[in-house]
Amino acid sequence: MARETILYDVGEDGVATVTFNRPDVLNATNDAFYQEFQALIREMAADDAVRAIILTGAGRGFCAGADVKAMNSDAGPLVRRRRHRWILSDVLRPLATLEKPVIAAVNGPAVGAGFNLALACDILIASEAAVFSQIFARLGLVPDLGGLYLLTRVVGLNKAKELCFTAKKIAAQEALSLGIANHVVPADRLMEEAHKLAAEIAAGPPTALAQMKMLLNMSSTSTLEQMLEYESYAQTLSYVTPEHREGVAAFRERRAPDFRRGD
């Protein structure tokens, strides 16, 4: 489909790069963006050629949150509730649960909804120019796009309260110290480092990676007994996959596994 707000490319190494493409407004979100992103998430989920995904932003920003100029100030509570439910159910949840590893390559401001889209990814690499903020309180709003859930899981309850209550901006190094960012790299190396990591992950076993992601996402809300049971089922399935057979063969033959053999 033709896209106006997103650029999309899939490399031969199985790495898909999604670039939010509204640079004149620091890639702020609007309904057209969410519609295109919703369709693209479904497309990536169904495409076996896509094994890992990078999200980034065009220009100076990752995503500045909602495009305030595009907001419908006349919309009533029911209309707003339906819209938020659509975004949460058709964009945020599918992104967070996509059974492929997703890396956020944060090149600049990740604010409001942009911050939370980055938190919904599995790994976050920030450039030294990245800035993060749960800016909602300054607009008299509550953090959305899963921010209240995702941020607490990463930084803990009290720090999440501070970041949400104050809407303070934090730079890349503070994001690293809080565990929000996995790595901080020079701005001119951001995409190189993100692609290097994505390609390494994309070369891995897709079925096992999908199960790892699902179970790790469940771990903080499950008991030990539940997780042991889930692991048992997942490992049983993994043992009968072509990926496992290829891994064992590669180990015995003292070579790197080629998990595309099992496709």
C-alpha positions in Angstrom: 0.0 0.0 0.0 1.1 3.6 -0.6 2.3 5.2 2.7 2.5 8.9 3.4 3.7 8.9 7.0 6.0 5.9 7.1 9.0 4.6 5.1 9.5 0.9 5.0 12.3 -1.4 3.8 13.3 -5.0 4.2 16.9 -6.1 3.7 18.1 -9.4 2.5 19.3 -10.2 6.0 15.7 -10.2 7.2 15.9 -6.8 9.0 12.9 -4.5 8.3 13.4 -0.8 8.9 10.4 1.3 9.7 11.0 5.1 9.6 8.3 7.4 10.9 8.3 10.1 8.2 6.7 13.3 9.3 10.0 15.2 10.0 8.5 18.7 9.8 6.6 18.0 13.0 9.3 15.7 14.6 7.2 12.7 13.4 4.2 13.6 15.6 1.4 11.1 15.4 -2.0 11.6 13.7 -4.8 9.2 12.6 -3.2 8.7 9.1 0.0 7.6 10.9 -1.8 5.1 13.1 -3.7 3.7 10.2 -0.6 3.1 8.2 1.3 1.7 11.1 -1.5 -0.6 12.1 -1.5 -2.1 8.6 2.3 -2.3 8.5 2.4 -4.2 11.8 0.0 -6.8 10.4 2.1 -7.0 7.2 5.4 -7.6 9.1 3.8 -10.2 11.3 2.7 -12.2 8.3 5.9 -11.8 6.3 8.3 -14.7 7.0 11.1 -12.7 5.3 11.0 -10.2 8.2 13.0 -11.6 11.2 13.8 -8.4 13.2 12.5 -4.9 13.0 14.0 -1.4 13.6 11.8 1.6 14.4 13.3 5.0 13.9 12.4 8.5 12.9 13.2 10.7 9.9 15.0 14.0 10.5 15.8 15.2 14.0 13.2 13.3 16.1 12.0 9.8 16.8 8.4 10.8 17.6 7.2 14.0 19.4 3.9 12.4 20.5 0.5 13.5 19.3 0.2 16.2 16.7 -1.5 18.8 18.9 -2.5 20.8 15.8 -4.4 17.8 14.5 -6.4 17.2 17.6 -10.1 17.5 17.4 -11.0 19.8 20.3 -14.7 19.3 19.7 -14.7 15.5 20.1 -16.7 14.3 23.0 -15.6 11.6 25.6 -17.2 8.7 23.7 -15.5 9.6 20.4 -12.2 10.0 22.2 -12.6 6.7 24.0 -13.3 4.8 20.8 -10.3 6.4 19.2 -8.0 5.5 22.1 -9.3 2.0 22.2 -8.6 1.6 18.5 -5.0 2.8 18.8 -4.4 0.6 21.9 -6.0 -2.5 20.5 -4.8 -2.2 16.8 -1.5 -0.5 17.2 0.1 -0.6 20.6 -0.9 -4.1 21.6 0.1 -5.7 18.2 3.4 -3.8 18.4 4.2 -5.0 21.9 3.2 -8.6 21.2 4.6 -8.9 17.7 6.3 -12.3 17.7 9.5 -10.8 16.2 12.2 -8.8 18.0 11.7 -5.0 17.6 14.5 -2.5 18.2 13.8 1.2 18.8 16.6 3.3 17.3 15.8 6.6 19.0 17.5 9.4 17.1 16.1 12.5 18.9 13.1 13.5 21.0 10.8 10.6 22.0 8.0 12.4 23.8 4.6 11.4 25.1 3.2 8.7 22.7 6.6 8.6 21.0 8.3 7.6 24.3 5.7 4.9 24.9 6.0 3.5 21.3 9.7 3.1 22.0 9.0 1.4 25.4 6.8 -1.0 23.5 9.8 -2.3 21.6 12.1 -5.0 23.0 15.4 -3.2 22.8 16.1 0.5 22.8 19.2 2.0 21.4 19.5 5.8 21.9 21.7 8.3 20.1 23.5 10.8 22.3 20.9 13.4 20.9 17.9 11.4 22.2 15.6 13.0 24.8 12.7 11.3 26.6 9.7 12.8 28.3 6.3 11.7 29.6 5.0 15.1 28.7 1.3 14.5 29.3 1.0 16.3 32.7 2.0 19.6 30.9 -1.1 19.2 28.7 -3.4 18.1 31.5 -3.4 14.6 30.3 -2.7 11.1 31.5 0.1 9.0 29.9 -1.3 6.7 27.2 -0.2 4.1 24.7 0.6 1.8 27.5 3.0 4.2 29.2 1.7 3.7 32.7 2.3 -0.1 32.4 5.4 -0.1 30.3 7.4 2.6 32.1 6.7 1.0 35.5 8.0 -2.3 34.4 11.3 -0.7 33.2 12.1 1.9 35.9 10.0 0.8 38.9 6.9 2.4 40.5 8.4 5.4 42.3 10.6 6.5 39.4 7.7 6.1 37.0 5.6 8.3 39.2 8.3 11.0 39.2 8.7 11.0 35.5 4.9 11.1 34.9 4.1 13.7 37.6 6.9 16.1 36.6 6.9 15.5 32.8 10.6 16.1 33.1 13.0 15.6 30.2 15.7 13.1 30.5 18.8 12.8 28.2 20.1 9.6 26.7 22.7 8.9 29.5 20.0 9.2 32.2 17.8 6.9 30.2 20.6 4.4 30.1 21.2 4.6 33.8 17.4 4.0 34.4 17.4 1.0 32.2 15.1 2.7 29.6 17.9 2.5 27.0 20.0 -0.6 26.4 22.8 1.3 24.7 23.7 4.9 23.9 25.8 5.5 20.8 27.0 8.6 18.8 24.3 10.0 16.6 26.2 9.3 13.4 26.5 5.6 14.4 22.9 5.0 15.6 21.5 3.2 12.5 24.8 1.2 12.0 24.7 -0.1 15.5 20.9 -0.8 15.5 21.2 -2.7 12.2 24.2 -4.6 13.4 22.2 -5.8 16.5 19.1 -6.4 14.4 21.0 -8.5 11.9 22.5 -10.6 14.6 19.1 -11.3 16.1 17.5 -11.9 12.7 20.0 -14.7 12.1 18.6 -16.5 15.1 15.9 -19.2 15.3 12.5 -17.3 14.7 10.3 -19.8 16.5 12.4 -19.9 19.6 12.7 -16.1 19.6 9.0 -15.7 19.3 8.4 -17.9 22.2 11.1 -16.2 24.3 9.5 -12.8 23.7 6.0 -14.0 24.6 7.2 -15.7 27.8 9.4 -12.9 28.9 6.5 -10.5 28.4 4.4 -12.7 30.6 7.0 -13.2 33.3 6.3 -10.2 35.5 2.6 -11.0 35.8 3.0 -14.8 36.3 3.9 -17.0 39.2 7.0 -19.2 39.2 4.8 -22.2 38.9 3.0 -20.7 35.8 6.3 -19.8 34.2 7.8 -23.2 34.7 4.7 -24.7 33.0 4.9 -22.3 30.1 8.6 -23.0 29.7 7.9 -26.7 29.6 5.4 -26.3 26.8 7.6 -23.9 24.8 10.7 -26.1 25.1 8.7 -29.2 24.1 7.6 -27.4 20.9 11.2 -26.1 20.3 12.6 -29.6 20.4 10.6 -30.7 17.3 11.3 -27.7 15.1 13.7 -27.7 12.1 15.5 -24.9 13.9 16.5 -27.2 16.7 17.7 -29.9 14.3 19.8 -27.3 12.4 21.3 -26.0 15.7 22.3 -29.4 16.8 23.7 -30.3 13.4 25.7 -27.0 13.3 27.1 -27.7 16.8 28.2 -31.2 15.8 29.7 -29.9 12.6 31.4 -27.0 14.4 29.9 -24.3 12.2 27.5 -21.4 12.6 23.9 -22.5 12.4 21.9 -21.4 9.4 18.3 -21.2 10.7 17.0 -20.3 7.3 17.5 -23.9 6.4 14.4 -24.7 8.4 12.1 -22.3 6.6 
